[in-house]
Amino acid sequence: VGVLQQINVTEIPYEVNKAQLVKRINDLRLAKKVEGIVEARDETDRSGLRIAIELKRGANAQGILNYLLKNTDLQINYNFNMVAIDDQRPMRVGLKHILASYLAFQKQVVRRRTQFNLTKAQHRLHIVTGLIKALSILDEVIKTIRASKNRKDAKQNLVDQYQFTAEQAEAIVTLQLYRLTNTDVTELEDEQAKLSKRIDEFKLILNNDHELAAVLRREMRSVKKEFGNPRRTKIEDQVEKLEVDTKVTVAKEDVMVLVSHAGYIKRSSLRSFKASALDENGLREDDYPLLIQQTTTLAHLFMFTNLGHVIYRPVHEIADARWKDTGEHISQTIGLADDEEIITAKIFDRLDLPGTLLMGTSDGQVKQSAFTDYQPGSRYRSHASVAIKLKSPNARLVSVDYYEPADKNQSLLAISRDGYAVRFDVADVPVTGIRTAGVRAINLKDDDVMADLALVTDGQRIATITQRGAFKEMPLEEIAVGARSRRGELVLHRLKRNPHQIADFLAYDADFTGNLEVITDRPMFQDIAISDHHLGSVKSNGTFVIDTDTQGTPVKIRRKQANILQEAGSAVEDSASK
């Protein structure tokens, strides 16, 4: 039995409205964006701020808190523009750069201020020196001034007779009579000494970097003392990333998922699926399902295209529709190229599965990559990711299989369009990264292509369909396991005129008794009962099952869709009974 839990909020970010925050949390609960919240209420009183978030019994409290921190104003980011004018040009700067530029600017300020004060002090010292000299020969100075015609003449006479400068002469003629006392002489001498000392200090600051730094430290400590307050934030070299568990935001629910050849996807409730006929899937007549599978809203859907891309969707993000509805087209969110189409779709319960993905391309390549390398990126909703690097513009992805080493004997089977087959061990394919083209699976002739690549198990049988509509089934053991990158052995009887070519093949268990289905390029569908055919030899072409003139050219063979739907329906009934 779970324990009742409650999240208590006693502090909210600056400028966040408390009432709107509480409403936002309740809106998320009502919209079922987050599971496990019973109610959010404001319990603020005179003792302080308090928001109580009551949780359901056994709810994931930390997961819910992480979700609320990420999707509400319980935690917010303050953004600011880091573009500044530095060295007379705009540039994006960091904190270290800003501090370095600020210090450089402050040094420039101190230097200019000191230089200004130095010039001012030197000018004053020059005047004071002249006044002291004038007072020492006061009688001669007064006699010269009285004998002068005017102010200008008096200044010129002082310069000519006593070698005063023009500035000193100006100061002498403007000197007031009351300053002609011994006391004022003493004051001038004291001022002269102080000016000389200040000038020495200013020169030291300008010529000594250590003294300049000391001035900066004193001034900054003074600013800190007057305006500083304790830091309210914490600076860290790394920021914690909030991870929200999907189980917190999505209620686990059994659903049916459909992906069609034309690119339509949908999920439906088991109730809607069970209430509809097996073939009432809402698709156009020229479309057909690539995947119909029962799963849960916590599962993950991967769709692979012929151009080597992979499209990811969490099942809970797929549009919920009735089974009779068409669903959404993948182009509503992700743009595909004109000649791009989905070739296969797979559902996985987890994103951390230990297996690998095996991919085959039409130019005879095979690649094996760890499944965990295909973790969806942040832009998965609007962009497809690279699944495999195609070696040539004409190459196409033809197959994708998930593989985990098991006790049963498994191998890879590649068959070319001209009927050459190569079977080799999965271990012969090295595990490489996403943006690689893999290694050669089959050595093709110049005009040949690989029709398909399949993960097969000892004891299975192989069913092939040719472009002329001939069907054949044969034991897998007739194709021996050898090395990859060989030309392989023929599994067709070569005809001189209008030879057969492999359109597609599949592997099935020997005890399979259902029907297979051939799809043509029109498309039209033709059922093939396994019981109506006998095992053929490797060198035969099989029996004709498709009239290409009226039905079109075969392009794909697979298990009968009705069989898959019946199995899905049985699974739904089992789930309902449980």
Stockholm file with secondary structure:
# STOCKHOLM 1.0

chainA/1-578         VGVLQQINVTEIPYEVNKAQLVKRINDLRLAKKVEGIVEARDETDRSGLRIAIELKRGANAQGILNYLLKNTDLQINYNFNMVAIDDQRPMRVGLKHILASYLAFQKQVVRRRTQFNLTKAQHRLHIVTGLIKALSILDEVIKTIRASKNRKDAKQNLVDQYQFTAEQAEAIVTLQLYRLTNTDVTELEDEQAKLSKRIDEFKLILNNDHELAAVLRREMRSVKKEFGNPRRTKIEDQVEKLEVDTKVTVAKEDVMVLVSHAGYIKRSSLRSFKASALDENGLREDDYPLLIQQTTTLAHLFMFTNLGHVIYRPVHEIADARWKDTGEHISQTIGLADDEEIITAKIFDRLDLPGTLLMGTSDGQVKQSAFTDYQPGSRYRSHASVAIKLKSPNARLVSVDYYEPADKNQSLLAISRDGYAVRFDVADVPVTGIRTAGVRAINLKDDDVMADLALVTDGQRIATITQRGAFKEMPLEEIAVGARSRRGELVLHRLKRNPHQIADFLAYDADFTGNLEVITDRPMFQDIAISDHHLGSVKSNGTFVIDTDTQGTPVKIRRKQANILQEAGSAVEDSASK
#=GR chainA/1-578 SS CCCCCEEEECCCCTTCCHHHHHHHHHHHHHTTSSSSEEEEEECCBTTBCCEEEEECTTCCHHHHHHHHHHHSTTSCCCCCCCEEEETTEEEECCHHHHHHHHHHHHHHHHHHHHHHHHHHHHHHHHHHHHHHHHHHTHHHHHHHHHHSSSHHHHHHHHHHHHCCCHHHHHHHHTCCGGGCSHHHHHHHHHHHHHHHHHHHHHHHHHHCHHHHHHHHHHHHHHHHHHHCCCCCSCCCSSCCCCCCCHHHHSCCCEEEEEEETTSEEEEEEHHHHHTSCTTCCCCCTTCCEEEEEEEETTCEEEEEETTSEEEEEEGGGSCBCCTTSCCEEGGGTSCCCTTCCEEEEEEESCSCCSCEEEEEETTSEEEEEEGGGGCCCTTTTTCCEECCCCSSTTCCEEEEEEECCCSSCEEEEEEETTSEEEEEEGGGSCBCCTTCCCEESBCCCTTCCEEEEEEEETTCEEEEEETTSEEEEEEGGGSCEECSSBCCEECSCCCSSSCCCEEEEEEECTTCCSEEEEEESSCCEEEEEGGGCCCCCTTCCCEECCCHHHHCCEEEEEECHHHHHHHHHHHHHHHHHC
#=GC SS_cons         CCCCCEEEECCCCTTCCHHHHHHHHHHHHHTTSSSSEEEEEECCBTTBCCEEEEECTTCCHHHHHHHHHHHSTTSCCCCCCCEEEETTEEEECCHHHHHHHHHHHHHHHHHHHHHHHHHHHHHHHHHHHHHHHHHHTHHHHHHHHHHSSSHHHHHHHHHHHHCCCHHHHHHHHTCCGGGCSHHHHHHHHHHHHHHHHHHHHHHHHHHCHHHHHHHHHHHHHHHHHHHCCCCCSCCCSSCCCCCCCHHHHSCCCEEEEEEETTSEEEEEEHHHHHTSCTTCCCCCTTCCEEEEEEEETTCEEEEEETTSEEEEEEGGGSCBCCTTSCCEEGGGTSCCCTTCCEEEEEEESCSCCSCEEEEEETTSEEEEEEGGGGCCCTTTTTCCEECCCCSSTTCCEEEEEEECCCSSCEEEEEEETTSEEEEEEGGGSCBCCTTCCCEESBCCCTTCCEEEEEEEETTCEEEEEETTSEEEEEEGGGSCEECSSBCCEECSCCCSSSCCCEEEEEEECTTCCSEEEEEESSCCEEEEEGGGCCCCCTTCCCEECCCHHHHCCEEEEEECHHHHHHHHHHHHHHHHHC
//
